[in-house]
Amino acid sequence: MSGAPPRLAERLLKWSLGAADREAVLGDMCEEYAARTEQNGPRAAGRWYWAQVRRSLLVNVRRRMFESEHASPWNSPHTTSSNGSVGGGFMQDLRYAMRALVKAPGFATVVVLTLALGIGANTAIFSVVDAVLLRPLPYPAPDRIVSFAWRFPSGVSPANVTPLTFEYWQQHAQAFDGFALTSGANFNMVRDGTADRVRGVSGTSDFFKVIGISPAAGRGFLPEECVPGSAHVAVISHGLWLRVFGGAADAVGKSITLNDRQYTVIGVMPASFSYEPEADLWYPLQLRVDPRDKGLNYTAIGRLRAGTTLEQAQSETGRLFEQFQAANPQHMPRNARTIDLIRLQDFLVADIRPLLLVLLGAVGLVLLIACGNVANLLLSRSAARARDMAIRSALGAGSYRLARQTVTECLLLSLAGGLAGVALASAGVRALLASIPGQLPRLGTVAVDDRVLGFTLLVSAALGIVFGMIGSIRVLKSDPGSVLKAAAGTGVDVARHRLSNALVIGEVALSVILLVGAGLLVATFVNLRGIRLGFDTDNILAVQLSPSVAKFGSAAAGTALDRRLIERIRAIPGVSAVTTASSLPLERGPNFIFGIDGDPPDKVTYVELRAVGPDYLSTLGITLRAGRGLGASDADNSLPVVVVNEALAKLFGGPSSALGRRVIIGRGTPGGGAQREIVGVASDVADGRPGTRVFPTMYLPRTQFASGASVNVLIRTGGSVQIAADVRRAVLAIDPKLPIARMRSMNDVAWAALAQQRFNMLLTSVFAATALALAMVGLYGLLSYQVAQRTREIGVRMALGARRSDVLRMIVRRGLILTGIGLVIGAAASLALARFLKTLLFGVTATSPWVYATVAGVLLLVAFLASMVPARRAMRADPVIALRSE
Amino acid sequence: MSYDALGEFEQSLLLAIAHLGDGAYGVTIRQEIDRRTGREIAVGALYTSLARLERKGYVRSTMSGSTPQRGGRSKRHFTLKAAGAAALRQSRERLTLMWEGLEPDLRRTRP
């Protein structure tokens, strides 16, 4: 029908009008719209229509709110709300629902709070999941930026590659419009006498092209700048630009001092740019492509060429992989089948994804349990109002109308719950972020923002509608006559009874799943804590220094620094032993490859290297299994020696067999090749990968190995003595510009090593405890309600001679049976879902009988207590009063 | 007999209905006022006031006649009741009495 008024405007107008006015008003508007269309055209007519709607909306709505006083007189009193959709409208439903809920404040409060808890927890976790996993990276066409992943028989894992691999792809791959290699490093930036640690990301010349964002001022890297030996330049972040140059417009061309070298600033990134969350600057990766460098140390990123699909790029990559691997087998992990191209986003979050998904699942279960409680509450309420509904129905209210009112009520409750949940979530998210250990990628973008609010609204509205529909079905199906005829107190709806029981059983089952999960993670954590660390962590202070490469990078300067540090610090009262090390125990050290003298030259193994100072083993309390430790006599001009750990000594057949053998570190790499003799075997020390088997480790004297700029000083004190200030003074006395990056006790380091597992355990325990509490509240509520419903029956029983203890036992038994059924179902479900938790576990299988038994015990105990309260209440009832009650 | 005082808007409505006679309904009432005074009334305000006038007993309304231009909806016709006419006359009289002695530009009339 051409010339119909704008549908939305008409609908709005219709909604705002009372039933009696609709016909006349809408007809008038329709007629005038047609006339105006003829006169001035449809556009002008539409504009007029909308203007009228705008001006009239508020007046109409207000008039309807005060309907009773200002009702249209042509709305005859006989027109009841039985006219279904014609009568009243949404506004009336809303007012009625609000009034009904205000009359039952306890019920409304409990429902809103329960939903707030469930929805709030989901909102909090979703905001993290959204920011980290779902939201695309803030670069143009982020799905077209890809990185590499190895495909192993057991799964896929993100890949780092060798320089030769990068060069091969750069030369042969057609699928990319930009292909770069990246790495990173920390720098000392010295400025006005103070030193700061800054994080840098290195990239080859295509880096900014792949990312798709160019510097806001200045430029990116030129190919000439990525050649080894060329000038040092850097692109700085917006934050760094503000800090160092105060936002001055002429920063480009100035220079900053990093590790005692001058880097010319060639560009400044836009304020909104973020790569790694803490990257302060980007510098050219001056890559030396040496076929002998087989270290998997660099990340490859590429942007797909326009018009190339991921499948096409993938098949090309597979082909190149086969060709490259045939020619250079040692540049890939041994059992890698092929290289998969994955989105850069997936590459960055691969480690954290399993945990986040588990959390999302857990919090979803909590919401389900909360909904179970709310459903039960709604059921009781609908039973209580059954008579009220029946009367209204008998007086002419259409069942459709009643159903709509039920839905409105439920929507109101769930939206209120959602609102309260958002408030809870905002607070919870902050606490959550503060406690997440380690580097959560894109952490800074986690916030309760529009997308998250939209999610919450969706969940709340969906819940409201679902609850309302379920409630309405009962209303629509019930027969008012029979409801009214039934005497109050005996109208026990058997079907509703069964539904309530089923809900509680379901809640118990879901909470069992969460309890088992939490129990498994607790067991994991306990196992990890119980791992013998291999040394004594008490009373050791770890001081991390970052001397500049220019001053202390050479072996001689580094040795001298070590000696002076040890001398000065040993002189501090309270210190019983001092040593140095390039990396801390319990944290990962650099990986290296080595070969055994006498083995074929291409037989190499990976080893963890720890370059340490004299008396390292004795200071830390690591037991010697054979031979000696490294001491002051192992200098740069004496015999090159190493001490190995037991795991490595196994390669030789045992500690005693390893002594005297020779190894070649860095065999087959540029700069490697010197033979070193094994002079000692130390017992195993846990390394930075808790829960995996101990890696073969080698200790070398720092004097015999150039190990990079940072040095840690490990100080054992006689007891718990405060020496931090003295240490600081000693370091400053050696060199006032030597920054102390960190000072921690070894116990803190040990604590931090398990931070991730502790976090997993704590968070899931919180959810499991919440789930258990909700389920038990539900059980308690159900039993209380049933006791109240069956007051007469209990009275009759007692009058007929049942003892009070029999009544108690009956109620408690019911509670335990419901719990027991839920327990069995939940346990079966847990066994089925067990494999999702596998990657997070250690020392315990997902089917551990201990955990299940403990969960069962805790659950039955709590259920017993929850049942006791209503049972005791029933027990104390006076049979006379019970029989009299109506 | 004294009638409730009419507001200026209500007077316009009643006068428009008086002008239109049998053909007074929402669209024509609005057009009449617009044509004479250039004032465009919002449909919400129109019906609110008409409802009030009917409650006071000044107008009577009946439903009649749907047309395709109205999307098949019927019209609500309004007619002036005796009480409404009397109220109008009362308003005019009062106003006239108050204006007596003043020019339209509010200067005093020369005696």
Interface residues (C-beta under 8 A of the other chain):
Chain A: A4 S16 D21 E23 A24 V25 L26 G27 D28 M29 C30 E31 E32 A34 A35 Q52 R55 S56 L57 L58 V59 N60 R63 H70 S72 P73 W74
Chain B: Y25 G26 V27 R30 A42 V43 G44 A45 Y47 T48 A51 R52 E54 R55 S61 M63 S66 T67 Q69 R70 G71 R73 S74 K75 R76
